[in-house]
Amino acid sequence: MTALKTFTIANDKQVRRLGYGAMRLTGQPGNFGPYADWEGGQELLRHAVDLGVNFIDTARAYGPAWNERLVADALHPYSPELLIATKGGVVKRSATERYLDGSPEGLRRDCEESLKNLRIDQIDLYQLHWVDPNTPLADSVSGLAKLREEGKIRNIGLSNIVLDQLKEAVQIVDIASVQNRFSILEKKDGAIVDFCAARGIAFLPYGPLGGDPFKQGSPLTEAEGALAKFAAKRNATTTQIAIAWLLHRSANTIVIPGTTSIQHLEENVAAADLVLGEEEMRTLSTFGVTTTP
C-alpha cells in the first residue's frame, strides 16, 4: 500500500501531504506571546521549506498574531508553491483567557489583521478556528464567503466542527478543508475524514501525534508498548509510524505535525517516505480509540 504524496486544495493548489503546524513557535505557557527563540524559529521554518514542505498552518490566535509575524519574517516573500493557511474567530486575552467570535464582523477583523501580519493581499486558506455558539454557523460561513468574494481569502476551511455542522456548511459555500483533532490514538472523527474524502475536501488532523497538542513533551508516551514494538520492527520511531498511518488512512489527509526541533522536523518529513502494507494498516488501526460515526 502506498500513500500519494500530494493533494490539491479545492482543485486549486497542489501541496505535499506532509506540512508543518507552526503553533508551537509561540510563547509558553499557553501559546501566548512571541516565541522566545525568534531567530531559531525562522531557521526552523526555512529548513522545513528547504526539505520540501509547502503547507504551513498558523492562526491569528497563536501569540496572538506573533506566530503569523514569525512566519512572515521567515518566509516572506513567499514562493508561489507555498500555501499559508491561517485561522480566525478566536480572541486570546492571556495564556488562559480567550473567547470565540465567529460573527462576520469578528472574522473580518481577524482576517484583515492576518493579512497585515502575513504581509499578503490574499490568504490561500482561511479557516474558522472554532464554531462560536453565539453566532449561527450559517452567519459565520456566509461572512467567510463574503471575504472570499472580496478577494481577501482564496479558499475557506473549518476547524473543530462536527459532521452535522460540516454538512450544513457545504450547502452554503464550497469548503476546502476541515481541521479537527485526529490521530492513530484518537479516531473518533473517522466519519468526518471519510465525508471529506468523498467530496475532495482536505482533512488536516491536529494533534496528529496524540497527547496534548498544547503542551511540550513526548506526545506518544501513552502508546508505549505495542506501537513502540511495531515501530522498532520497521526501524522507525513511533512518531514516524503515527504520521505514516495518517498519510495512508486517507488520501485527502495533510499531516501538519509541529515541533521546535530541527532533528524532529527532519524525522517527521522522512515519515512521508514510509510505506505501510495493508496488514500493517489493519494492525495499527486497532490502536487507540476506535472510530465511531
C-alpha positions as CSV (number, residue, x, y, z in Angstrom):
1,M,0.0,0.0,0.0
2,T,1.4,3.4,-1.0
3,A,0.4,6.9,0.0
4,L,0.0,9.6,-2.6
5,K,2.4,12.4,-1.6
6,T,0.4,15.4,-2.8
7,F,-3.1,16.8,-2.6
8,T,-4.7,19.6,-4.5
9,I,-6.6,22.0,-2.2
10,A,-10.0,22.8,-3.7
11,N,-8.7,21.9,-7.2
12,D,-6.6,25.0,-6.9
13,K,-3.2,24.5,-5.4
14,Q,-1.2,21.3,-5.0
15,V,0.7,20.7,-1.8
16,R,2.7,18.0,-0.3
17,R,0.8,16.0,2.3
18,L,3.5,16.4,5.0
19,G,3.2,20.0,6.1
20,Y,4.1,21.9,9.2
21,G,2.0,23.2,12.1
22,A,3.6,26.4,13.4
23,M,1.6,26.7,16.7
24,R,4.5,25.6,18.9
25,L,6.5,28.6,17.7
26,T,4.8,30.9,20.2
27,G,5.5,32.0,23.8
28,Q,4.9,29.5,26.5
29,P,2.8,28.6,28.5
30,G,-0.4,28.8,26.7
31,N,1.0,29.7,23.2
32,F,0.9,33.3,24.3
33,G,3.4,36.0,23.4
34,P,6.3,35.8,20.9
35,Y,8.4,32.7,20.5
36,A,11.5,33.0,22.8
37,D,14.0,32.0,20.1
38,W,12.8,34.2,17.2
39,E,15.9,33.5,15.1
40,G,15.7,29.8,15.8
41,G,12.0,29.8,14.8
42,Q,12.9,31.4,11.5
43,E,15.6,28.9,10.9
44,L,13.3,26.0,11.5
45,L,10.6,27.3,9.2
46,R,13.1,27.9,6.4
47,H,14.6,24.5,6.9
48,A,11.1,23.0,6.6
49,V,10.6,24.7,3.2
50,D,14.1,23.5,2.2
51,L,13.0,19.9,3.0
52,G,10.1,20.3,0.6
53,V,7.3,21.3,3.0
54,N,5.0,23.7,1.2
55,F,2.0,23.8,3.5
56,I,2.3,25.9,6.7
57,D,-0.5,26.1,9.2
58,T,-0.9,29.0,11.6
59,A,-3.6,31.1,13.3
60,R,-4.2,34.7,14.4
61,A,-4.8,33.3,18.0
62,Y,-1.3,31.9,18.2
63,G,0.5,34.5,20.1
64,P,-1.9,36.2,19.3
65,A,-0.5,37.5,16.0
66,W,3.1,36.7,16.9
67,N,3.1,33.3,15.1
68,E,1.9,34.8,11.8
69,R,4.5,37.5,12.1
70,L,7.2,34.9,12.7
71,V,6.0,33.0,9.6
72,A,6.3,36.3,7.6
73,D,9.7,37.1,9.0
74,A,11.0,33.7,8.0
75,L,9.4,33.1,4.6
76,H,8.2,36.4,3.1
77,P,8.3,36.9,0.1
78,Y,6.6,33.6,-0.3
79,S,7.4,31.1,-3.0
80,P,4.4,30.6,-5.4
81,E,4.4,26.9,-4.4
82,L,4.0,27.7,-0.7
83,L,0.5,27.6,0.8
84,I,0.0,29.5,4.1
85,A,-3.2,28.6,6.0
86,T,-4.4,30.6,8.9
87,K,-7.5,30.8,11.1
88,G,-9.7,33.4,12.8
89,G,-12.6,33.5,15.2
90,V,-10.7,33.1,18.5
91,V,-9.7,36.2,20.6
92,K,-7.0,35.4,23.1
93,R,-6.6,37.7,26.1
94,S,-3.9,35.8,28.0
95,A,-2.3,32.4,28.3
96,T,-5.5,31.2,29.9
97,E,-8.3,33.5,28.7
98,R,-10.0,33.5,25.4
99,Y,-13.4,33.9,23.8
100,L,-14.9,33.0,20.5
101,D,-16.1,35.5,17.9
102,G,-17.4,33.9,14.8
103,S,-19.5,36.9,13.8
104,P,-19.0,38.2,10.2
105,E,-17.6,41.4,11.8
106,G,-15.2,39.5,14.0
107,L,-14.0,37.3,11.2
108,R,-13.4,40.3,9.0
109,R,-11.4,42.0,11.8
110,D,-9.3,38.8,12.3
111,C,-8.8,38.3,8.6
112,E,-7.6,41.8,7.9
113,E,-5.2,41.6,10.8
114,S,-3.8,38.3,9.5
115,L,-3.3,39.8,6.1
116,K,-1.1,42.5,7.7
117,N,0.7,40.0,9.9
118,L,1.5,37.7,7.0
119,R,2.2,40.7,4.6
120,I,-0.1,39.4,1.9
121,D,-3.1,40.6,-0.1
122,Q,-4.9,37.3,-0.1
123,I,-4.9,34.3,2.3
124,D,-4.6,31.0,0.5
125,L,-6.7,29.1,3.0
126,Y,-8.7,30.8,5.8
127,Q,-10.3,28.7,8.4
128,L,-13.0,29.3,11.1
129,H,-11.0,28.3,14.2
130,W,-13.9,27.3,16.4
131,V,-17.6,27.4,15.9
132,D,-19.0,30.3,18.0
133,P,-22.1,29.2,20.0
134,N,-23.3,32.7,20.0
135,T,-23.3,33.1,16.2
136,P,-25.2,30.8,13.8
137,L,-22.8,28.8,11.8
138,A,-24.6,30.0,8.6
139,D,-23.7,33.5,9.5
140,S,-20.0,32.7,10.1
141,V,-19.8,30.8,6.9
142,S,-21.6,33.5,4.9
143,G,-19.1,36.0,6.4
144,L,-16.2,33.9,5.1
145,A,-17.9,33.7,1.7
146,K,-18.1,37.5,1.6
147,L,-14.4,37.8,2.4
148,R,-13.7,35.4,-0.5
149,E,-15.9,37.4,-2.8
150,E,-13.8,40.5,-1.9
151,G,-10.6,38.6,-2.7
152,K,-9.2,38.7,0.8
153,I,-9.2,34.9,1.0
154,R,-8.9,32.3,-1.7
155,N,-10.3,29.2,0.0
156,I,-12.5,28.5,3.1
157,G,-11.9,26.0,5.8
158,L,-13.5,24.9,9.1
159,S,-11.9,23.7,12.3
160,N,-13.2,21.9,15.4
161,I,-16.6,21.0,13.8
162,V,-18.9,18.1,14.0
163,L,-20.3,16.2,11.0
164,D,-23.7,17.9,11.0
165,Q,-22.1,21.3,11.1
166,L,-19.9,20.4,8.1
167,K,-23.0,19.1,6.2
168,E,-24.7,22.4,6.9
169,A,-21.7,24.5,5.8
170,V,-21.2,22.7,2.4
171,Q,-24.7,23.7,1.5
172,I,-23.8,27.3,1.8
173,V,-20.3,27.6,0.3
174,D,-17.5,25.4,-1.0
175,I,-15.4,24.1,1.8
176,A,-11.8,23.4,1.0
177,S,-10.6,21.9,4.3
178,V,-11.5,20.6,7.7
179,Q,-9.1,20.8,10.7
180,N,-10.1,18.6,13.6
181,R,-8.2,16.6,16.2
182,F,-7.4,13.1,14.8
183,S,-4.5,10.6,15.2
184,I,-3.6,7.0,15.5
185,L,-4.7,7.2,19.1
186,E,-7.9,9.3,18.6
187,K,-10.0,8.1,15.7
188,K,-13.5,9.3,16.7
189,D,-13.7,11.7,13.7
190,G,-13.2,9.0,11.1
191,A,-16.7,9.7,9.6
192,I,-15.7,13.3,9.0
193,V,-12.4,12.2,7.3
194,D,-14.4,9.9,5.0
195,F,-17.1,12.6,4.3
196,C,-14.3,15.0,3.3
197,A,-12.5,12.4,1.2
198,A,-15.7,11.7,-0.8
199,R,-16.0,15.4,-1.6
200,G,-12.4,16.3,-2.3
201,I,-12.1,18.3,0.9
202,A,-8.6,18.3,2.6
203,F,-8.5,16.9,6.1
204,L,-5.9,18.5,8.4
205,P,-5.6,16.5,11.6
206,Y,-4.2,18.5,14.5
207,G,-2.7,16.7,17.5
208,P,-1.5,14.2,14.8
209,L,0.9,12.5,17.3
210,G,-1.7,12.1,20.0
211,G,-1.2,13.6,23.5
212,D,-1.9,17.2,24.3
213,P,-1.0,19.5,21.3
214,F,-0.9,22.5,23.7
215,K,1.9,21.0,25.8
216,Q,5.5,20.3,25.2
217,G,6.9,16.8,25.6
218,S,6.7,13.4,24.0
219,P,3.2,13.1,22.5
220,L,3.1,9.3,22.1
221,T,4.0,8.2,25.6
222,E,0.6,6.7,26.1
223,A,1.3,4.5,23.1
224,E,4.4,2.9,24.6
225,G,4.3,-0.9,24.2
226,A,2.6,-2.3,21.2
227,L,3.2,0.8,19.0
228,A,6.8,1.1,20.1
229,K,7.4,-2.6,19.3
230,F,5.8,-2.2,15.9
231,A,8.0,0.9,15.1
232,A,11.1,-1.0,16.2
233,K,10.4,-3.8,13.7
234,R,10.1,-1.2,10.9
235,N,13.3,0.6,12.1
236,A,11.2,3.7,12.6
237,T,10.1,5.9,15.5
238,T,6.6,5.8,17.0
239,T,6.2,9.4,15.7
240,Q,7.0,8.3,12.1
241,I,4.6,5.4,12.3
242,A,1.9,7.7,13.6
243,I,2.4,10.1,10.7
244,A,2.6,7.4,8.1
245,W,-0.6,5.9,9.4
246,L,-2.4,9.2,8.9
247,L,-1.0,9.5,5.4
248,H,-2.2,6.1,4.5
249,R,-5.5,6.4,6.3
250,S,-7.0,8.6,3.6
251,A,-5.5,10.3,0.5
252,N,-7.1,13.7,1.4
253,T,-5.2,14.0,4.7
254,I,-2.5,16.6,5.0
255,V,-0.5,15.9,8.2
256,I,0.9,19.0,9.9
257,P,3.0,18.0,12.9
258,G,4.6,20.8,14.9
259,T,8.0,20.8,16.5
260,T,10.6,23.2,17.8
261,S,13.4,20.8,16.9
262,I,15.3,20.6,13.6
263,Q,16.0,16.9,14.4
264,H,12.3,16.1,14.9
265,L,11.4,18.2,11.9
266,E,13.6,16.1,9.7
267,E,12.3,12.9,11.3
268,N,8.7,13.9,10.6
269,V,9.4,14.8,7.0
270,A,11.1,11.4,6.5
271,A,7.9,9.7,7.6
272,A,6.3,10.6,4.3
273,D,8.5,8.0,2.6
274,L,7.5,5.2,4.9
275,V,5.3,2.7,3.2
276,L,2.8,0.6,5.2
277,G,1.2,-2.6,3.9
278,E,-2.5,-3.5,4.2
279,E,-1.9,-5.9,7.1
280,E,0.2,-3.3,8.9
281,M,-2.6,-0.7,8.5
282,R,-5.1,-3.2,9.9
283,T,-2.9,-3.7,12.9
284,L,-2.3,0.0,13.5
285,S,-5.9,0.8,13.2
286,T,-6.6,-1.2,16.3
287,F,-4.5,1.1,18.4
288,G,-6.1,3.9,20.4
289,V,-9.8,4.9,20.3
290,T,-11.9,3.1,17.8
291,T,-13.5,5.1,15.0
292,T,-17.2,5.9,15.7
293,P,-19.8,7.5,13.5
